Amino acid sequence: MRVNRRSLMLQLVLTLHLGTGTSLAVCQPDTCALLSEVAAMREKLAALTQTQSTLEQNLSAMMQKMATVEANLQSYKSQAEDVSKMAFTAALGSSVGPFEQDTPLKYQRILSNIGSGYNPATGIFTAMTRGLYYFSYTMYNNNSGQPNSVASLMMNSQKVVSTWDTVGDDSQDSATNAAVVQLEAGDSVFVKLYANRVLYDDGYYYNTFSGFLLFTL
């Protein structure tokens, strides 16, 4: 049976414009089969288009998440590098004492303070990360009479090492002590001057407090 070409083209156009809901009851068998295939292809194309749109949205969301993760990673890396570089040295710069009670020394002349772990307003170094640290301090007194000088390196409330200057005929006394200690993040280290004791200092910076991170744990 020959199919009327004009009729076939007309029905194809109707199907393409009216969609898959177009009635096929009036078409000839060959035409109906062709129109059914066209309708099925249109449905598949619509489904593929929707799938592509969904995939593009998912890809965009994944790229945004990856950008956020990368930014966070860079931030964490920068923070890790910052806390791994801790070192400071500070000096008194002027004489202190005597005080009525034990007092943390405030070394306010900053020579270096990498990582900002040392606070000159309080005289306290605060560990930013868990690790092994080295600390040292120097005590100086040019007074041959009373009061003399006694100081200790403190970790939180625990005494680590100390220096002691006894009364004598000489008027120039200096002492240094040091320690390697393990600190947790948030631990504090400072030098304590005991009650009724003095330290002499001037622009030559005889009294210093230093520390640095050896390595993290």
Protein Blocks (a to p, Z undefined) as FASTA:
>chain_A
ZZdfklmmmmmmmmmmnojmlcfklpcfklmmmmmmmmmmmmmmmmmmmmmmmmmmmmmm
mmmmmmmmmmmmmmmmmmmmmmmmccddddekiaedjdfbdcddddfbdfbdghilacfk
nopacdfbdcddddddddddfbfbdcdddddddehjacfbdcdddddfbfcdcddddddd
dddehiacdddddehiacdddfkopaccddddfbdZZ
